[in-house]
Amino acid sequence: MDFALDAPHEQLRTLARRVAAEALAPRAAAYDREQRFPLEQMAALAERGFLTMLVPKVAGGSGHGSVAYALAMMEMAEACAATSVTMAVTNMVGDAIRAWGSDYLQNKYIPSLHDGRFTAGAFALSEPGAGSDASSLKATAVRKGDRYVLNGNKCWITSGDRAGVILVMAKTDPAAGSKGISAFLVEPEMAGFSVGRHEEKMGIRASSTVTINLEDVEVPVENRVGDEGVGFKIAMRALDGGRIGIGAQAVGIGRAALKAAVEYVGTTPGRADRASVRARLAEMSAELEAARLLVMRAADMKDRGIPFTKQASMAKMFATEAANRATHRALEIVGPDAVDARQAVERFFRDVRVTMIYEGTSEVQRVVIARQVLAEVQ
Ligand SMILES: Cc1cc2nc3c(=O)[nH]c(=O)nc-3n(C[C@H](O)[C@H](O)[C@H](O)COP(=O)(O)OP(=O)(O)OC[C@H]3O[C@@H](n4cnc5c(N)ncnc54)[C@H](O)[C@@H]3O)c2cc1C
């Protein structure tokens, strides 16, 4: 067993750290304040191949794989959580197109996700009343000759107003439950596609979260991803991989909070001598290290082609909760100064909360893990 990174992963992490420091960190606080979408940051990520890391080079991606992706997500999230979630969803969409899309779809969409012609990719599963229980979604796709006509409303869609392509889940057979869901690649230029409300969020404020409306959107049959009825499976597989990314995002934000706390303690006379401060720092660093190892293990299993659903959920549940505790402890260590909006700790505290919600809440991760654990003993 070797816990050290090999040379290519080490180099990739060094590159990610440099890009994060140069292109993301200097703008993170201002973009958060202004709720300004990180356009230039996404361009910088595209330029270095960080938007299609999970797609092999032969399929038009940068082919780094899941371990490298997790490492990069930690670096980006430490610098700017909002940019990192935009990066995460784009990578997830590219991964799903590569795994399930026809050659035609891969050739049509992956190059633009890769080189930044598309600012981002988006994933549209959630609806009002269908979040955790995504199989109860109501959007429909009715086949009419060589097209499907899509109708419905999607909510909380990351980059829904910025994406060049949106992976949309809709029911082709509403009577068949989760087995009646199919997946489609929708372009924002398609007639009947529109963006509704922009959410005003407590954290990751520079990322864009919108509702999207589909009103008789005609999608060519060749834009269906996979067969009819496999859309829910596609979404769940995509979320398995996505959870590695969000676990990594949480580790990155937690690490930023830990560093800020250490810096504060190091520059504030008398703080380093307090036992309660030392105890908090110890807990933060131990828990974040455990979280990092869980994330890396799930990513390594994905790269090796080993089923990783349980490990991804464990990584996401533990990492997001550990990172939430870490930002909370950082606030306690820094004290009253920490709630000042000019302090980065305040932003980390706001940014980290949503990691326990999107791509499956912490409660949903427990449901997934328990299901797997029970199946193992039967
Ligand atoms: C900033 C942001 C960005 C997002 N981006 C996207 C995106 O790009 N694409 C997309 O499709 N969705 C996106 N989402 C939606 C997100 O995935 C959902 O919010 C999440 O799945 C929870 O669904 P819900 O909000 O409907 O809450 P509900 O499902 O209504 O859950 C409410 C509460 O009940 C709990 N609960 C629900 N079911 C169970 C259960 N079986 N057992 C125990 N507890 C349960 C939940 O854990 C939660 O605490 C985003 C959300 C946010 C906040």
The ligand as an ORCA input file, in Angstrom:
! r2SCAN-3c Opt
* xyz 0 1
  C     -26.739     25.669     -4.612
  C     -27.406     24.443     -5.149
  C     -27.040     23.950     -6.394
  C     -27.684     22.834     -6.934
  N     -27.341     22.391     -8.193
  C     -28.081     21.406     -8.774
  C     -27.845     21.036    -10.141
  O     -26.935     21.547    -10.803
  N     -28.657     20.104    -10.697
  C     -29.670     19.507    -10.013
  O     -30.368     18.679    -10.580
  N     -29.920     19.832     -8.701
  C     -29.148     20.769     -8.084
  N     -29.393     21.127     -6.769
  C     -30.504     20.494     -6.060
  C     -30.049     19.562     -4.947
  O     -29.520     18.391     -5.492
  C     -31.262     19.325     -4.043
  O     -31.491     20.515     -3.324
  C     -31.045     18.181     -3.077
  O     -31.034     16.965     -3.775
  C     -32.146     18.128     -2.004
  O     -33.401     18.167     -2.585
  P     -34.501     19.196     -2.065
  O     -33.883     20.553     -2.009
  O     -35.714     19.033     -2.909
  O     -34.807     18.772     -0.587
  P     -35.763     17.530     -0.071
  O     -35.513     16.374     -0.937
  O     -37.140     18.106     -0.043
  O     -35.192     17.319      1.333
  C     -35.529     18.141      2.458
  C     -34.898     17.506      3.705
  O     -35.437     16.185      3.903
  C     -34.375     15.225      3.967
  N     -34.776     13.975      3.323
  C     -35.352     13.828      2.103
  N     -35.540     12.520      1.847
  C     -35.061     11.822      2.902
  C     -34.961     10.429      3.230
  N     -35.381      9.483      2.375
  N     -34.428     10.091      4.427
  C     -33.982     11.032      5.296
  N     -34.057     12.370      5.043
  C     -34.572     12.760      3.860
  C     -33.232     15.872      3.199
  O     -31.992     15.339      3.592
  C     -33.391     17.325      3.572
  O     -32.782     17.585      4.801
  C     -28.709     22.198     -6.185
  C     -29.048     22.682     -4.911
  C     -28.413     23.778     -4.393
  C     -28.819     24.275     -3.028
*
